[in-house]
Amino acid sequence: MSGSSTQGSSTARQQAPFPAAPEIDDPAFESPLDLLIAEHERQHVICEELDRLADGVDAAPLAGRAAEIIEFLRTDLAVHTLDEERGLFPALRQRCRPEDGIELVLERLMAEHSLDHDLVDFLLADLELLALGHRLANPTRFLMNVQAFTATQRRHLAWENATVIPLARRRLTQEDLQALRVDMSARRRQEGKSQA
């Protein structure tokens, strides 16, 4: 009896909703860089959820949680990556000085974006099965992909939060930040239309 109660509370904990996606037009975000930081916090939550999901892949019902992670990986992470690759990184390349050493960091981040894209494809295949309530034929492969993805995400987020965002705050002009906000807002409107 106590086992079923534990499983029930575990399922309830797992089914708590993810934090909502931050809105670019929210006045709480004085700068689009603040929005990127908020999205980084959500990415940390997703990494924790993926870790939990991988740890319990043979246990509790996971369909709802897998579906939420799929949604995040397909939309929110993809949009965030474009925000960086098409908005933030080019602005930094234009404004940073050679002594900032940003080019090596951006090259590494772009390479990790490529790796992340491949890992997301692998994860989605297994997450789609979990979302349908199926068991995985190879949970070890899923666990290894989760570990690789979360490790690159955490390293990536650490670099961005410690190096890229502070440098952007120092180097980007108000005009750059406004252009970044407009670009991010347009991308989110477009994503909203494609989902409708």
Secondary structure, DSSP 8 states (H G I E B T S, - for coil): -HHHHHHHHHHHHHTS-------TT-TT-SSHHHHHHHHHHHHHHHHHHHHHHHHTTTSS--HHHHHHHHHIIIIIHHHHHHIIIIIIHHHHHHH--GGG-HHHHHHHHHHHHHHHHHHHHHHHHHHHHHHTT---S-HHHHHHHHHHHHHHHHHHHHHIIIIIHHHHHHH--HHHHHHHHHHHHHHHHHHHHHH-
